[in-house]
Amino acid sequence: MFDSNHETTNGGSSDLRRRAFLASAAAAIAGLALWQWRKPIVMLAAPAAPGEPKEVTIVLFSDAGQRLKTERISKVVKTEDEWRKQLSANAFDITRHADTEIAFSGKYWNLHDKGIYRCICCDNALFDSSTKFESGTGWPSFWAPIAAENVTEIRDTTFGMLRIAVACTECDAHLGHVFDDGPEPTHLRYCMNSASLRFVKQS
Ligand SMILES: [Zn+2]
C-alpha cells in the first residue's frame, strides 16, 4: 500500500532511511529549531508545458473519507498570479514556494477531530485523521497519506541535507517533508504544514 512506483521513490526504503538518518544527524548538530525555521527551497516537479496538460492518477475520496475510485485526471496548473489570488499569503508562500510555517503556529497541529485533510490549493484528498498522531513537533503529523497516489515525494537537498519533500500530486503544492521516525505500522512521519491543508470534519 505504501510502496509507490513513482520515479522519485525508486530509491526504496533503505535510501529513505539513509536520507532520514542524514537529516536527523544534521538536525542533532544544528539544533532542530534552527534548521526547521529556515525557508527550504524545493525543486518541484516541472509544470506541464502550455497546451499539454499532464495527466496524473489520483484516488478520489468523499468528504466522509470513503474511497471512491482511482482516476486519471489533468494536473491543476495555474499561474503565480492565479495562485496568489486564490490563497492567503501564508498558504501561497508555503504551497507554491516551499516555505515552512512556524512550529505550533498552524491550525491543525493540535487538532484531533475525525475527518480528512484536503489540499488547500486543489482539494485533492491527502490525509485521514485516523493516521494522525501526536509528534510533539508543532506540525500536523501523519504516518501515511490517504492514498499513495495522491502525494508525490521529491528529493530535497537544501541546507546540505537529504530530505524528502512531499507535494500534492494533482497540483504540485508543497505540503511538508516525510521522515522515517514515525510510529507503527509504517514508521513514517509525514510532517505537514497546516497551511497546505483544509480539514473537512466528519459529520
Ligand atoms: Zn493540490
Boltz pocket constraint, residues with backbone or C-beta under 6 A from the ligand:
constraints:
  - pocket:
      binder: B
      contacts: [[A, 119], [A, 120], [A, 121], [A, 122], [A, 123], [A, 124], [A, 168], [A, 169], [A, 170], [A, 171], [A, 172], [A, 173]]
      max_distance: 6.0
